[in-house]
Amino acid sequence: MQLVVESRHLTNAIIEDTYGGKVHQGVPFDDFGASLHVCGTDDGLEHLRFDCFEHEPHYHYIDHGAGANTVVRIDELAIGDPVEFTLNCVEHHLADMLRHSGVGDLADAVASRPADVTAAVAEVRALMEQARAPVA
């Protein structure tokens, strides 16, 4: 498993350029923040993504086998800080979330190495905080 931290800024124009009209955005979109990509090292694919955006924080279950990308809104009133929520999910629920994304073998591998996951979260925390700022 590989964890990739990115500082992102998305607008309707960026989404249109990236997906070429395949994604319909009925309302103006302009948001930014830290993103954490959870990728498989064997398949090179992204299976989870946490977008800790300033206005619309959310995460994705990406099931390549089923061709599905399920987006779940992070309710900041109920859950609190999206970055802390993300880090808690990765540290305590990553295997179950990966299994839900259709990658049972990766989930089993992650579940067998909890100390490695905890160590990775400690490293990712500082990177996520840096990536929160708007992209210049």
C-alpha positions as CSV (number, residue, x, y, z in Angstrom):
1,M,0.0,0.0,0.0
2,Q,1.1,3.5,-0.7
3,L,-0.2,6.7,0.8
4,V,0.2,9.9,-1.3
5,V,-0.5,13.4,0.1
6,E,-1.4,16.2,-2.3
7,S,-2.5,19.8,-2.0
8,R,-5.4,20.2,-4.4
9,H,-7.4,23.0,-5.9
10,L,-10.4,22.1,-8.0
11,T,-12.7,24.2,-10.0
12,N,-15.4,23.5,-12.6
13,A,-12.9,24.3,-15.4
14,I,-10.3,21.9,-14.0
15,I,-12.9,19.1,-13.7
16,E,-14.0,19.7,-17.2
17,D,-10.4,19.7,-18.6
18,T,-9.7,16.5,-16.7
19,Y,-12.9,14.5,-17.4
20,G,-13.9,16.1,-20.8
21,G,-17.6,16.5,-20.1
22,K,-18.1,13.1,-18.4
23,V,-18.9,14.8,-15.1
24,H,-21.8,17.1,-14.8
25,Q,-21.4,20.0,-12.4
26,G,-24.7,21.9,-12.1
27,V,-23.3,24.3,-9.5
28,P,-20.1,26.4,-9.4
29,F,-17.3,24.5,-7.7
30,D,-14.2,26.0,-6.3
31,D,-12.5,24.2,-3.4
32,F,-9.1,23.4,-2.1
33,G,-7.3,21.4,0.6
34,A,-5.3,18.3,1.5
35,S,-6.0,15.0,-0.3
36,L,-4.8,11.6,0.8
37,H,-4.7,8.9,-1.9
38,V,-4.6,5.3,-0.8
39,C,-3.1,3.2,-3.6
40,G,-2.2,-0.4,-4.1
41,T,1.5,-1.0,-4.8
42,D,0.9,-4.2,-6.7
43,D,-1.8,-2.8,-9.0
44,G,-0.8,0.9,-9.0
45,L,-4.5,1.9,-8.6
46,E,-6.1,4.4,-6.2
47,H,-8.7,2.6,-4.0
48,L,-9.5,5.3,-1.5
49,R,-9.2,9.1,-1.6
50,F,-9.9,11.5,1.2
51,D,-10.4,15.1,0.0
52,C,-10.2,17.3,3.1
53,F,-11.5,20.3,1.2
54,E,-12.2,23.6,2.9
55,H,-15.9,23.8,1.8
56,E,-17.0,20.2,0.8
57,P,-14.8,17.6,2.5
58,H,-15.5,14.1,1.3
59,Y,-13.9,10.7,0.6
60,H,-14.2,8.1,-2.2
61,Y,-14.5,4.4,-2.2
62,I,-13.1,3.4,-5.6
63,D,-14.0,-0.1,-6.6
64,H,-12.2,-0.7,-10.0
65,G,-13.7,-4.2,-10.4
66,A,-17.2,-2.9,-10.2
67,G,-16.5,0.3,-12.0
68,A,-17.8,2.3,-9.0
69,N,-16.7,5.5,-7.3
70,T,-18.8,6.1,-4.2
71,V,-18.4,9.6,-2.7
72,V,-19.2,10.1,1.0
73,R,-19.5,13.6,2.5
74,I,-17.6,14.3,5.7
75,D,-20.0,16.1,8.1
76,E,-17.8,18.5,10.0
77,L,-20.5,19.3,12.5
78,A,-20.8,15.7,13.6
79,I,-17.3,14.5,12.9
80,G,-15.0,17.5,13.3
81,D,-11.8,18.2,11.5
82,P,-11.7,16.3,8.1
83,V,-7.9,15.8,8.4
84,E,-8.2,14.2,11.9
85,F,-11.2,12.1,10.7
86,T,-9.1,10.9,7.7
87,L,-6.1,10.0,9.9
88,N,-8.4,8.1,12.3
89,C,-10.0,6.2,9.4
90,V,-6.6,5.2,8.0
91,E,-5.2,4.2,11.4
92,H,-8.2,2.3,12.6
93,H,-10.5,1.3,9.7
94,L,-8.3,1.1,6.6
95,A,-8.5,-2.6,6.1
96,D,-12.4,-2.5,6.3
97,M,-12.5,0.4,3.9
98,L,-10.2,-1.3,1.4
99,R,-12.3,-4.4,1.6
100,H,-15.4,-2.3,0.8
101,S,-13.5,-1.0,-2.2
102,G,-13.1,-4.5,-3.5
103,V,-9.5,-5.2,-2.7
104,G,-9.6,-7.9,-0.1
105,D,-6.0,-9.1,-0.6
106,L,-4.8,-5.5,0.0
107,A,-7.1,-5.2,3.0
108,D,-5.7,-8.5,4.5
109,A,-2.1,-7.3,4.0
110,V,-2.9,-4.0,5.7
111,A,-4.6,-5.7,8.6
112,S,-1.6,-7.9,9.2
113,R,0.7,-4.9,9.7
114,P,-1.0,-2.5,12.2
115,A,2.3,-1.1,13.5
116,D,3.3,-0.1,9.9
117,V,0.0,1.7,9.4
118,T,0.3,3.6,12.7
119,A,3.9,4.7,11.7
120,A,2.7,5.8,8.3
121,V,-0.1,7.9,9.9
122,A,2.4,9.7,12.0
123,E,4.4,10.6,8.9
124,V,1.3,11.6,6.9
125,R,-0.1,13.9,9.6
126,A,2.5,16.6,9.1
127,L,2.2,16.4,5.3
128,M,-1.6,16.7,5.5
129,E,-1.3,19.8,7.6
130,Q,1.1,21.4,5.1
131,A,-1.2,20.4,2.2
132,R,-4.2,22.2,3.8
133,A,-3.2,25.6,2.6
134,P,-4.6,26.9,-0.8
135,V,-2.4,26.1,-3.8
136,A,-0.7,29.2,-4.9
